[in-house]
Every structure is written in structure tokens, then in C-alpha cells.
Amino acid sequence: MSRKNKIRKLGYWSLTILLALAGILDLSLVIQLVLSHGSFFDISRRLFWGIIFIIAAWGSYHTAKDVGTSEDDDERDKYVRQKTRSEMYKITSYLLFYIGAGLLAWGMILNRSHGNSNLIYTLVLIGLLLLILWTLLFFIEVALMMINYHRD
């Protein structure tokens, strides 16, 4: 891989980590606003930006994986992915993210009615735990990709 591609790939990895951290920070602020009965506008604004940051991190992650990859390496990667059945991991990862975000949104909607605070706390806590688990899996995957990148 050329030096230019290595620098580009490192830039995309850095951007991925920065955007993922910004997304997690925004989602943690959503949790804080929900638990402190913040305004619906502030909660929805933070949730919007948190999701935008995470989607941008996901796009940057996939761009970083493709920088400097030849067709032969791409075919080899597809074969390895098929043999190790990583698709189940991907499905689980997406389910963790969507269920966690859905529970957070449900807690945010219930928060507007100012009742049933135990249910709200439970929904927000479960949603937060699922999103934290998803984030840890995402960082482990990024770390493994970087280790494989430096090994080559």
C-alpha cells in the first residue's frame, strides 16, 4: 500500500473514532436530558445530532476499510467474511443499535407525559446499556481492523 493511501486510511480511522465518540457523547446527553425531564426540543435535537454522528462514523468506517484495497484483496476479504459467518455478528450489532435507539426514543416520548417515571428510567437504562454494548463491539471491530492493517 502506498504512503498516500496509508495517510488517507489513518485519517479515515481517526475521523471514525472522533465521530463515534461525539455520537456517544450526544447520546449520553440525551439520557441526561431525559432523566432530568428536559424539554422535548432539546432532547430531539441532541438525539438527531447523536444519530447523525454515528451514521457519519459508520460511513467513515466503511470508507477506511476500502481505501487502498485491490480487487484480489477484496475477493479474499469476501471469502473470509463468508467463511467466518460474520454476517450474524453484523445482524446482532444492528439489532443492538436499533433496539437501543428505539427504547431511548420511547422513553423520550413517554417523558413528555410526566408520568410513569419508573418505566421511563427502565427504558432509558436498557436503551443506554444496549447502545453502550453496541459501541464497545464497534470499537473492538475498529481495533481489530487496525491491528490487521498494521500487520500487513
C-alpha positions in Angstrom: 0.0 0.0 0.0 1.4 3.4 -0.9 2.2 6.1 1.6 -0.6 8.3 0.4 -3.2 5.5 0.9 -1.8 4.8 4.4 -2.2 8.5 5.4 -5.7 8.6 3.9 -6.6 5.4 5.7 -5.2 6.7 9.0 -7.3 9.9 8.5 -10.5 8.0 8.0 -9.8 5.8 11.1 -9.2 8.9 13.2 -12.4 10.5 11.8 -14.3 7.3 12.6 -13.2 7.3 16.2 -13.8 11.0 16.6 -17.3 10.8 15.2 -18.2 7.7 17.2 -17.1 9.5 20.4 -19.1 12.6 19.5 -22.2 10.4 18.8 -21.8 8.6 22.2 -21.4 12.0 24.0 -24.6 13.3 22.4 -26.5 10.1 23.2 -25.3 10.3 26.8 -26.5 13.9 26.9 -29.9 12.7 25.6 -30.0 10.3 28.6 -29.2 13.1 31.0 -31.9 15.3 29.5 -34.5 12.5 29.6 -33.7 11.8 33.3 -33.8 15.4 34.2 -37.1 16.0 32.3 -35.5 18.3 29.8 -37.6 19.9 27.0 -38.7 17.8 24.1 -36.9 20.2 21.7 -33.5 19.8 23.4 -33.9 16.0 23.6 -34.9 15.6 20.0 -32.1 18.0 18.8 -29.4 16.0 20.8 -30.9 12.7 19.6 -30.8 13.9 16.0 -27.1 15.0 16.2 -26.1 11.8 18.0 -27.6 9.7 15.3 -26.0 11.9 12.6 -22.6 11.5 14.2 -23.0 7.7 14.5 -24.1 7.4 10.8 -21.2 9.5 9.7 -18.8 7.3 11.8 -20.3 4.3 10.1 -19.7 5.8 6.7 -16.2 6.8 7.5 -15.5 3.3 8.9 -16.6 1.6 5.6 -14.6 4.2 3.6 -11.5 3.5 5.7 -11.9 -0.3 5.0 -11.9 0.3 1.3 -9.0 2.7 0.9 -6.1 1.1 -0.9 -7.8 -2.3 -1.3 -7.1 -4.1 -4.6 -9.6 -6.4 -6.3 -7.8 -9.5 -5.2 -7.8 -8.4 -1.6 -11.4 -7.5 -1.9 -12.3 -11.0 -3.1 -10.2 -12.6 -0.4 -12.0 -10.4 2.2 -15.3 -11.5 0.9 -14.3 -15.2 1.1 -13.0 -14.8 4.7 -16.2 -13.0 5.7 -18.3 -15.7 4.2 -16.3 -18.5 5.9 -16.3 -16.9 9.4 -20.0 -16.2 9.3 -19.5 -12.6 10.4 -23.0 -11.8 9.0 -24.5 -13.0 12.2 -22.3 -10.6 14.1 -23.4 -7.7 11.8 -27.1 -8.6 12.3 -26.7 -8.7 16.1 -24.8 -5.4 16.0 -27.6 -3.7 14.0 -30.3 -5.1 16.3 -28.4 -3.8 19.4 -28.3 -0.3 17.9 -31.8 -0.2 16.6 -33.4 -1.7 19.7 -31.3 0.6 22.0 -32.2 3.7 19.9 -35.9 2.7 19.9 -36.0 2.2 23.6 -34.4 5.6 24.1 -36.9 7.2 21.7 -39.8 5.5 23.5 -38.5 6.8 26.9 -38.2 10.3 25.4 -41.8 10.2 24.1 -43.1 8.9 27.5 -41.1 11.6 29.2 -43.3 14.3 27.7 -46.3 13.0 29.6 -44.5 13.4 33.0 -45.8 10.2 34.5 -44.7 6.7 34.9 -41.2 7.7 35.8 -40.1 4.2 36.8 -41.0 2.9 33.3 -39.1 5.8 31.7 -36.0 5.2 33.8 -36.1 1.5 32.9 -36.5 2.1 29.2 -33.7 4.7 29.1 -31.4 2.5 31.2 -31.9 -0.6 29.0 -31.6 1.5 25.8 -28.4 3.1 27.2 -26.9 -0.3 28.0 -27.7 -1.7 24.6 -26.1 1.3 22.9 -23.0 1.0 25.2 -22.7 -2.6 24.2 -23.0 -1.7 20.6 -20.3 0.9 21.0 -18.0 -1.5 22.7 -18.5 -4.0 19.9 -17.9 -1.2 17.3 -14.6 -0.2 19.0 -13.4 -3.8 19.2 -14.1 -4.2 15.5 -12.2 -1.0 14.7 -9.3 -2.1 16.9 -9.2 -5.5 15.2 -9.2 -3.8 11.7 -6.4 -1.5 12.8 -4.3 -4.5 14.1 -4.9 -6.3 10.8 -3.9 -3.1 8.9 -0.6 -2.7 10.8 0.2 -6.4 10.5 0.1 -6.2 6.6 
